[in-house]
């Protein structure tokens, strides 16, 4: 991999290209535990049918890192567009199930829109047992995020997008989640 761009987030890394294939990736050096957790979260999103960047936990330049496929032409999405997208809203239950406290991102930069109009989750760093910056957080069998992600005092960015979620959108997400079995996980 050859570096072609600097890190865009808080973790060391950047944009890289595979010189053999021309494929582009975003690589962030996060350590083995965080790389594994973020990779697992991305795989669970994909299992639920949520568009998400493909990831792989790798060893890169002597560091443990997370490699994500680069979505060429994808643009940052803004709360107004996210709120109007059934694709974003219908997947809120999956965000809550995974405890993704940073689903929207501090600057509305964790959900992007591709040139074909799809919305992708591109950073799963706030999921499961880790906060976005890598600190441990509570995660367990009760999905408290079904409420906390809607509370502007607790999750202002998420609440800005999901605060007026409908019962139908919640039901749609719950139905998707119900199709995932323990064996699939």
Secondary structure, DSSP 8 states (H G I E B T S, - for coil): -EEEEE--SSSSEEEEE-TTT--EEEEEE--HHHHHHHHHHHHHHHHTT--B--EEEEEETTEEEEEEE--TT-EE--HHHHHH-HHHHTTHHHHHHTT-TTSS-TTS-SEEE-TTS-EEE---TTSTTB-TTS-B----SS-THHHHTT-TTT-HHHHHHHTT--HHHHHHHHHHHHT--TTT-
